[in-house]
């Protein structure tokens, strides 16, 4: 009888120890996930002083500010809602809805960022040796009707000093921004080195004029 009681006591002790170890592991995992969440949240909550609405149907907005470590670059936070099968377009125009000589940023359905340009005939290209923009997809959320809401953080130079790379030179004047949609088929074509026509109606382009460079910084 005493032996059975001792065995039962040891079994209970082992179960208690295992339960404590299991709870400790869960606690550690929870701390790790919390740290990752705070890290991602801190990236998403960078204080950017300026913001403009770009396209109401796409719930598209652009926030921006100077890079505090390099005033020759802008930090952009682009928020956009995309239908299934489409990519987002953010283009810098020399004038109004003119689609010639655009500097075009494309956020693909593959969640990658592409930097392209249009020529004098509004044909869109992705140059093989073009400027690569630093970017981070901060947030991606699926909502109704298979649409996705994205928040993308982009670092973009004001001027690459190289016309061949076709980067639009941002100055203190008004910048014309175009936002719209690109089909999956069009994205595949330009990724394969083919060109497509950059069209206002087909791509549902919306125009917004904004002064990206503010007077707080003397360049």
C-alpha positions as CSV (number, residue, x, y, z in Angstrom):
1,X,0.0,0.0,0.0
2,X,2.8,2.4,0.8
3,X,4.6,1.6,-2.4
4,X,1.5,2.4,-4.5
5,X,1.1,5.7,-2.7
6,X,4.8,6.6,-3.4
7,X,4.4,5.7,-7.1
8,X,1.3,7.8,-7.3
9,X,3.1,10.8,-5.7
10,X,6.0,10.6,-8.1
11,X,3.6,10.4,-11.1
12,X,1.7,13.5,-9.8
13,X,5.0,15.3,-9.4
14,X,6.1,14.4,-12.9
15,X,2.8,15.6,-14.4
16,X,3.2,18.9,-12.5
17,X,6.7,19.4,-13.8
18,X,5.7,18.7,-17.3
19,X,2.8,21.1,-17.1
20,X,5.1,23.8,-15.7
21,X,7.6,23.2,-18.5
22,X,4.9,23.3,-21.1
23,X,3.5,26.6,-19.7
24,X,7.1,28.0,-19.7
25,X,7.5,27.1,-23.4
26,X,4.2,28.8,-24.3
27,X,5.2,31.9,-22.3
28,X,8.5,32.1,-24.2
29,X,6.8,31.7,-27.6
30,X,4.3,34.4,-26.7
31,X,7.2,36.8,-25.8
32,X,8.9,36.1,-29.1
33,X,5.7,36.8,-31.1
34,X,5.1,39.9,-29.1
35,X,8.6,41.2,-29.9
36,X,8.1,40.5,-33.6
37,X,4.7,42.3,-33.5
38,X,6.2,45.4,-31.8
39,X,9.1,45.4,-34.3
40,X,6.7,45.3,-37.3
41,X,4.4,47.9,-35.6
42,X,7.3,50.3,-35.1
43,X,8.2,50.1,-38.8
44,X,4.6,50.8,-39.7
45,X,4.3,53.8,-37.3
46,X,7.2,55.8,-38.6
47,X,6.3,59.5,-38.3
48,X,5.9,60.8,-41.8
49,X,4.8,64.4,-41.9
50,X,3.0,64.6,-45.2
51,X,0.1,62.8,-46.8
52,X,-2.2,63.0,-49.8
53,X,-5.1,60.9,-51.1
54,X,-4.4,59.4,-54.5
55,X,-7.3,57.2,-55.7
56,X,-10.6,56.8,-53.9
57,X,-11.7,53.6,-55.6
58,X,-8.4,51.9,-54.7
59,X,-8.3,53.5,-51.2
60,X,-4.8,54.7,-52.2
61,X,-2.8,57.2,-50.2
62,X,0.8,58.3,-50.1
63,X,2.6,59.5,-47.0
64,X,6.2,60.8,-47.2
65,X,9.0,62.6,-45.5
66,X,12.8,63.2,-45.9
67,X,15.1,60.4,-44.9
68,X,16.6,61.8,-41.7
69,X,19.9,60.3,-42.5
70,X,20.0,61.4,-46.2
71,X,18.1,64.4,-47.4
72,X,18.6,63.4,-51.0
73,X,16.1,60.6,-50.5
74,X,12.4,60.4,-49.7
75,X,10.7,57.8,-47.5
76,X,7.3,57.0,-49.1
77,X,4.6,54.9,-47.5
78,X,2.1,53.9,-50.2
79,X,-1.2,52.3,-49.2
80,X,-3.4,50.7,-51.8
81,X,-6.2,48.2,-52.1
82,X,-5.9,45.8,-55.1
83,X,-8.5,43.5,-56.7
84,X,-7.4,39.9,-57.2
85,X,-5.1,39.6,-60.2
86,X,-4.1,43.2,-60.5
87,X,-1.0,45.2,-59.7
88,X,-0.8,48.8,-58.4
89,X,0.7,51.7,-60.4
90,X,2.3,54.9,-58.9
91,X,3.8,57.1,-61.7
92,X,5.6,60.5,-61.7
93,X,4.4,62.6,-64.7
94,X,6.1,65.6,-66.2
95,X,2.7,67.1,-67.0
96,X,-0.9,66.2,-66.1
97,X,-2.2,62.9,-67.6
98,X,0.5,62.9,-70.2
99,X,1.8,59.3,-70.2
100,X,5.1,60.0,-72.1
101,X,8.4,59.9,-70.3
102,X,6.9,58.6,-67.0
103,X,8.8,57.2,-64.1
104,X,6.7,54.3,-63.0
105,X,6.6,52.3,-59.8
106,X,4.7,49.0,-60.0
107,X,3.7,46.9,-57.0
108,X,3.0,43.5,-58.5
109,X,0.5,40.8,-57.6
110,X,3.6,38.8,-56.7
111,X,4.2,41.4,-53.9
112,X,7.4,42.7,-55.5
113,X,8.2,46.2,-56.5
114,X,9.4,47.2,-60.0
115,X,10.8,50.5,-61.3
116,X,10.1,51.2,-64.9
117,X,9.6,54.1,-67.4
118,X,7.6,55.0,-70.5
119,X,9.2,56.4,-73.6
120,X,8.1,59.1,-76.0
121,X,5.4,56.9,-77.4
122,X,3.9,55.9,-73.9
123,X,5.4,52.4,-74.2
124,X,6.2,51.0,-70.7
125,X,9.5,49.1,-70.1
126,X,11.3,47.6,-67.2
127,X,15.0,48.3,-67.8
128,X,17.4,45.4,-67.0
129,X,19.9,47.7,-65.3
130,X,17.5,50.2,-64.0
131,X,17.4,51.8,-60.5
132,X,16.3,49.3,-57.8
133,X,14.3,50.9,-55.1
134,X,14.6,49.8,-51.5
135,X,11.2,48.7,-50.2
136,X,9.4,46.7,-47.5
137,X,5.9,45.3,-47.6
138,X,4.8,46.4,-44.1
139,X,1.3,45.0,-44.1
140,X,-0.9,42.8,-46.3
141,X,-4.5,42.1,-45.4
142,X,-7.2,40.2,-47.4
143,X,-10.6,41.8,-47.3
144,X,-13.9,41.2,-49.0
145,X,-14.2,40.2,-52.7
146,X,-10.7,38.7,-52.7
147,X,-9.1,42.2,-52.5
148,X,-5.9,42.9,-50.6
149,X,-4.9,46.0,-48.7
150,X,-1.2,46.7,-48.8
151,X,1.2,49.1,-47.0
152,X,4.5,49.5,-48.8
153,X,7.5,51.5,-47.5
154,X,9.7,52.8,-50.3
155,X,13.0,54.7,-50.3
156,X,13.3,56.7,-53.4
157,X,16.2,59.1,-54.5
158,X,15.3,62.6,-55.6
159,X,17.6,62.3,-58.5
160,X,19.7,59.5,-59.8
161,X,21.8,61.9,-62.0
162,X,21.5,59.4,-64.8
163,X,18.9,60.1,-67.6
164,X,19.4,56.5,-68.9
165,X,17.7,55.2,-65.7
166,X,14.8,57.5,-66.3
167,X,14.2,58.5,-62.7
168,X,11.9,61.5,-62.5
169,X,13.9,64.3,-60.8
170,X,11.9,65.5,-57.8
171,X,12.2,69.3,-57.2
172,X,10.4,72.0,-55.2
173,X,7.8,72.4,-57.9
174,X,4.5,70.5,-58.2
175,X,4.7,66.8,-59.0
176,X,1.9,65.1,-61.0
177,X,1.3,61.6,-59.5
178,X,-0.7,59.0,-61.4
179,X,-2.2,55.9,-59.7
180,X,-4.0,53.0,-61.3
181,X,-4.2,49.3,-62.0
182,X,-2.3,46.8,-64.2
183,X,-3.5,43.4,-65.2
184,X,-1.6,40.2,-64.5
185,X,-1.1,39.7,-68.2
186,X,0.5,43.1,-68.7
187,X,2.8,42.6,-65.8
188,X,3.9,39.2,-67.2
189,X,4.7,40.9,-70.6
190,X,6.9,43.6,-69.2
191,X,8.7,41.1,-66.9
192,X,9.5,39.1,-70.0
193,X,11.1,42.2,-71.6
194,X,8.2,43.1,-73.8
195,X,6.6,46.6,-73.8
196,X,3.0,47.5,-73.2
197,X,1.0,50.7,-73.9
198,X,0.5,52.9,-70.8
199,X,-3.1,53.9,-71.3
200,X,-5.1,56.3,-69.1
201,X,-8.5,54.6,-69.5
202,X,-7.4,50.9,-69.6
203,X,-5.3,51.4,-66.4
204,X,-7.9,53.6,-64.7
205,X,-5.3,56.3,-64.0
206,X,-6.1,59.0,-61.5
207,X,-4.2,62.3,-61.3
208,X,-3.1,64.1,-58.1
209,X,-0.8,67.1,-57.9
210,X,1.4,67.4,-54.9
211,X,4.5,69.3,-53.7
212,X,6.7,66.5,-52.5
213,X,9.6,68.7,-51.4
214,X,8.7,71.0,-48.6
215,X,10.5,74.2,-47.5
216,X,11.8,72.7,-44.2
217,X,14.8,71.2,-45.9
218,X,17.4,73.2,-47.8
219,X,19.0,71.0,-50.4
